């Protein structure tokens, strides 16, 4: 009997010793994937029949916008610049002043931006005048919002163009911040090279 007790004690001691040799599990904090950003290079968008032209990054793909909430867009000059690597899209809509008043187009642009104010911590708007004498406004929306970057460009008499950068993911300002910062440079390059035809 004593031999059996000693054998059980030895086996339990060995088992305890072996289980004590493993590392304690420590959960890691939630993290995000490392993003490899491509080199900045640009190409010209200057399609015949379009009332505008600009430069956009080579890692973006121009897609003609063929649907607006299930309807056909009101004119053929609406496009999207899709960034497959980032699962994001810069939606660009164009309207002719005359069919719409400049006041209505400006109000629509501000209203569309202000719809994000429910979740935004702030909205910073800044007037723009580009090297090509294009006027407009840039909106930086901060917080857990669907789009952090929007803008409009106009000549105040004939043309009005609006752009908004969206990502096809749940809004998370922290995880989207590096991609937003990278793509905002491209949006600003597009704006600074933009010209009416």
C-alpha positions, 0 to 999 in steps of 0.5 A: 500500500505504501508503494502505491501511495509513493507511486501516486505521489511521484506521478502527481509530482511529475504531472504538476512539474510538467504542467508548471513548465508551460507559459501562462497565456496572455491575451494579445490586444486587438491589432490591425493588419500592416498595410503596404502602400504603393508608390505614388504615381499618377495618370491623366483622366481626359476622356473625350466628351467629359467636361473635366480632366484630372490626374489620379493614382495608377492604383485607382481604377476609373469605373463609369457610375451606371447606377444611382440608388437603382436609377440611371445617373442624370448624366453620363459624366458620373464616375468612381475611382475604385481603390481595390487594395484599400476597398475604397471608392472616390465617388464623383458626381457632376451636375450642370449649373443651369439645370440646377441653381448654384445655390441648390447645388451648394446647399446639397453639398453642405447637407450631404456632409452635415448628415454625418454630424450625428456621428462626427466629432467635428467637421472642418471645411476649408475653401480652395483655390487651385493652381488651375483657378478652380474654386471649391471647398474641402470637408474633413469629417472626424469621428466614426463616419462613413466618409472622412473626406468630401469636396466640391469644385465649381466655376460658379457658372456652368460646372459643379462636381462633388467627390466623396471617399468611402470605404466598404468597411464598418467605420473605424477612425483608428483603423482607417486613419493610415489609409485615409491619410494616404489617399487624401494626398491623392484626392488633393492631387486630383483637385490640384490638377483638375481642369474644366474643358 
